[in-house]
Amino acid sequence: MPRLRLLALLLTLTALAGCAGGAAGADGRQQFVLRVGMTSVTGTVQGNLGWADEKGLLLDRLRSVGVTQVRFSFFQSGADVSAALLAGAVDVAVTGDMPALRTRASGNPTRLLALTTVNADTWLIGRKGGPTDIRSLVGRTVTAPEGTIRYRVAYGLLHAAGLDDRIEIRNVPTPESLAGLSSGAIDATVIGGPQAYDLERKGFVVIDKASHHPHLLSTEHSTALQSFLDAHPGFGEAWGSAVAAINQHVRDNIADYWAYAAKKDGVDVALEAKAEPAAHFNVEPFPAEGLAQVRATYDFLREQRLIDAEFDLDAWRVTP
C-alpha cells in the first residue's frame, strides 16, 4: 500500500475508532451507533443498502438490538474496509467475497452475517480498438485493484485461459483504470455493474465475463468481529433478517429501485435493469446458490494459494 494512502487510511481509522459508544436503553440493552464500512467510488452509499438507508429500512430493522443510528464510511477497496473492521473503526464490513474470505483465513475472528447480494457478474473490458481476445493481452497492461472482487475475477479469467503466469495484473484503483482505458494507456481492466454495460455501449471491447465461468460469479459479504457480536447479542441474526427484508423490498419495488440506482450510478434505467436483475437480491441471508458461489470462491482461492489457511465455512456463518 503506498505510504500516502496508508497514512490517509490510518488517520481515517483513528478518527472513526471513537465513534461508537452507547448507553443502556429502557430495556437494558446497550444503545449504539452502528458503523458500516463499504467501498464506494462516489463517496455515497449505493445499491440495496443505499436504498434501505434512504428509506429508513435498515435502521427500523435494527432498533430492536439497540441501534440508534447507522453511519457509513467509504473506502477504496475491500482490503481497506477489512482493515477498518480489524482496527475497530467500523462494526460491519460490507465487501466482496475475496477480502472477506482472506481476512478470516488469516486467523481473524470474523463472522459472516449475511450475503448482501449474489450472482454478481464482472467483465474484462478492453480499450477501444484494442485486443478482442484474452490471449492478445500477453505483454499488455491489465489492471484491477487488489483485494477486490475485480482482482479475483481478473486472476480467475487469466487462470481459465492458462495465462495467469504470462499476464501481470497491475494494482490500479478503478477510477484511474477507467481513465487509462479511455485514454488508451491501459489495455484492459475489470469492471461490473451498470458501468460495464455502459462501456460496452460506448464501444469498448468486452473480452470475457465471469458469467462465462460460473465459479467466478460473486457474492457480497457482510462481516463483523465476534467480539462485537458478543457485546451486542442478537445483532448478527437481526442483520441477516434486515438484509433479507431489504432485498424483498427491492424486489417488490424493482422498477423504482432501478430508477433510484440509475440516478446514483449516472446511467440509463435500462442499463441498471440489466446490471441488477431481481435475482441479484437474495431474500434469505444465505441462499443455496449464494453459498455455492462462496464455496467456489473459497476453493479457488485455496487452490491458487491466495488465502493463508483453511477454515470451516459453515461455522463461519451466523445462523439462528
Sequence and secondary structure as in RCSB ss.txt:
>XXXX:A:sequence
MPRLRLLALLLTLTALAGCAGGAAGADGRQQFVLRVGMTSVTGTVQGNLGWADEKGLLLDRLRSVGVTQVRFSFF
QSGADVSAALLAGAVDVAVTGDMPALRTRASGNPTRLLALTTVNADTWLIGRKGGPTDIRSLVGRTVTAPEGTIR
YRVAYGLLHAAGLDDRIEIRNVPTPESLAGLSSGAIDATVIGGPQAYDLERKGFVVIDKASHHPHLLSTEHSTAL
QSFLDAHPGFGEAWGSAVAAINQHVRDNIADYWAYAAKKDGVDVALEAKAEPAAHFNVEPFPAEGLAQVRATYDF
LREQRLIDAEFDLDAWRVTP
>XXXX:A:secstr
  HHHHHHHHHHHHHHTT     B TTS B EEEEEEEE SSSS  HHHHHHHHHTHHHHHHGGGTEEEEEEEEE
SSHHHHHHHHHTTS SEEEEEHHHHHHHHHTT  EEEEEEEEEEE EEEEE TTS SSGGGGTTS EE  TTSHH
HHHHHHHHHHTT TTTS EE   HHHHHHHHHHTS SEEEEEHHHHHHHHHTT EEEEEGGGSGGG EEEEEEEE
HHHHHHSTTHHHHHHHHHHHHHHHHHHTHHHHHHHHHHHHTS HHHHHHHS GGGS SSSS HHHHHHHHHHHHH
HHHTT SSS   HHHHB   
